[in-house]
Amino acid sequence: MTSVDVAPARQRPITFDILLPPPADGSTRARLGHLRTAHGEIQTPVFMPVGTNATVKALDPDDLDEVGVQIILCNTYHLYLRPGHERIERLGGLHQFMAWRRPILTDSGGYQVVSLGDFRSVDDEGVTFRSHLDGSLHNFSPEQSIAVQEALGSDIAVVLDQPVPPHSSGRREVAEAMVRTHAWAERCVSAHRRPDQALFGIVQGGLEPDLRAESTRVIASMPVDGICIGGRAGDESAAQRRAALDVCVTLLADDPRPRYLMGLGSPADLLDAVDAGIDMFDSVLPARIARNGTVWVPEGRLNLRNTRFLDDPAPIQQGCRCRACRSFSRAYLAHLLRADELLFYRLATLHNLTFLTDFMARIRMALAKGKFPRLVRELAAPQSNQMAMGLEA
Amino acid sequence: MTSVDVAPARQRPITFDILLPPPADGSTRARLGHLRTAHGEIQTPVFMPVGTNATVKALDPDDLDEVGVQIILCNTYHLYLRPGHERIERLGGLHQFMAWRRPILTDSGGYQVVSLGDFRSVDDEGVTFRSHLDGSLHNFSPEQSIAVQEALGSDIAVVLDQPVPPHSSGRREVAEAMVRTHAWAERCVSAHRRPDQALFGIVQGGLEPDLRAESTRVIASMPVDGICIGGRAGDESAAQRRAALDVCVTLLADDPRPRYLMGLGSPADLLDAVDAGIDMFDSVLPARIARNGTVWVPEGRLNLRNTRFLDDPAPIQQGCRCRACRSFSRAYLAHLLRADELLFYRLATLHNLTFLTDFMARIRMALAKGKFPRLVRELAAPQSNQMAMGLEA
């Protein structure tokens, strides 16, 4: 199963077409793509909102349609624990369960086991951990991760990996996790059966250029349908992240498969990673900052807890098409936030997801017109009134 | 200002037409009505959802339109404290603030002062109380209540009253509160200026038939646009409540104004009060039970915390037109509830409000066809599979 013979695209559960490759002048590695899945088509680069518990927090599927969301990510770890993958399978699969008819990508659970499990022990066999919900003990192997994702019935599954725990980036640990991730990836490929579900591999290797390169070569040699770039600890600098991406994407330059950078969500970070050649993204950031009262605008961020917004009759963002901006003032939203009203969280999340969705559409439009490098320069220019979007984390 | 000369209907801010009066056979006092306000028309009998903080909890105005809500109630006490009635006035009034273009009724704040204020002292001048939000000290007089409601710009304002505190129903206290309520009502009528806003009086008198009768006569003699029946302590039996209603409605039989029973929300209670001759209702009940995981169905109530629903692929209620029932299973809703996901509260509230709205429409349809007494018998019949709706509190 380490063969590089990838089956013809028409027999795979997804197809990925690069509509516009990066320009020959080397001004960017960004590319415009088109991904076909069993539940519909996706224009890339694309941002995927996270629906941890089979719901994008505070939103329903019609809200997601209104935003223009093309694909969502659901968390295998959470759904395995509650309500259980077998229950979801009996109820017709994840799409029917949550009434979302467009594509779904499931992660492998590896990241959550490391970050949420109260107790965990990793060996070559897999991960043993305690549920963060009730302390119950669970074993999670590569084969188990695939079985769970096949039961959920996502359009794209992801191999089980061993992410490097944040703030623990010793080279030896990174190397060991990488080797184990490769072995687990092979086992996931062997275990995977579902013909209507794609499987993505995950590149690890931390911030070590030689390990990143090795991991990229090993994962790319496997018959997976796409390449995830994992192993972000979340505490690396933008320059460090870009350097790691450049190692991977250089090696993948002629690879026909989509590239997915896991866990990145701010507009500035997305712009940079698209420039580095990434096609897919996910993050809880738009919903998480909304819960803190923060909304994105072209000039940066607004925190609606600020008292000055209590008398502000303007919408969050003039001209924004979202439900919050169409009907409500900053004053009303600031009131809802202070009163801890549920409607605030829905409206603020709708705005942030609309902002990011429209930002990605703007990136795709620039790519289609050959003007992406200019967009990057414009958004980074200090004199631009959109500077903040370019610089804001 | 104690004159009984009510101005001609066409000069009043609202008009109320009784489309079908109670039948001559005395089988019911229920009646079909039509209320016109500055923000639209209302078919009665009508249930008004409560939007305490200028939002019906978890819902937006489009949700309310989808349910078919004709009019909502907002709480003067809450909006006076936060964000402040003067702020709302500066922002264009309550309709614009919350983007609700249909009618709004505001209560007077009297009930909340009694039930929520941390400290309160009542004298003839008004109420002194401490905010439940920050402990700040406030004076609330009849004139102040009217000024706040005029600033909010509701379609229907309500006079300040002194409700009898729950479990304190000594006749002398009830009588004193009633006399004070009458004096305050006169002051509210004198203070009220806004020509596009109706003003309703409030009948008090607890469960004392002679006091109820006296209060009904006094309030009905004032040039108010509608009659609220207040003073429910919430701990009276259904029979006690019906007896008090019968005293009021008998005296109001030839009165052309709408009758509004404050704070009643279960289907069985509404059916009985419509039968007693009431036109308008409000309650937080549909949203409050939704937050506990409880939804209404024709057979009674379901609590979605029950484990049996985790595997139930059926909707809450077969054939229900609401957003929850159109797309989602009981299993999914039970999962969302256990995961404490915000979407649950929106969907469960939408279902309960749709259930109650459709129940009121069914009552109006029965009234229009002269079949209301039959509907009451059917829903109360023990052999009916809808028994629970008739009996459930």
Interface residues (C-beta under 8 A of the other chain):
Chain A: N53 A54 T55 K57 A58 L59 D60 P61 D62 R82 P83 R87 R90 L91 G92 F97 M98 A99 L310 D311 P313 R323 S327 F328 S329 A331 Y332 A334 H335 L336 R338 A339 E341 L342 L343 Y345 R346 L347
Chain B: N53 A54 T55 K57 A58 L59 D60 P61 D62 R82 P83 R87 R90 L91 G92 F97 M98 A99 L310 D311 P313 R323 S327 F328 S329 A331 Y332 A334 H335 L336 R338 A339 E341 L342 L343 Y345 R346 L347
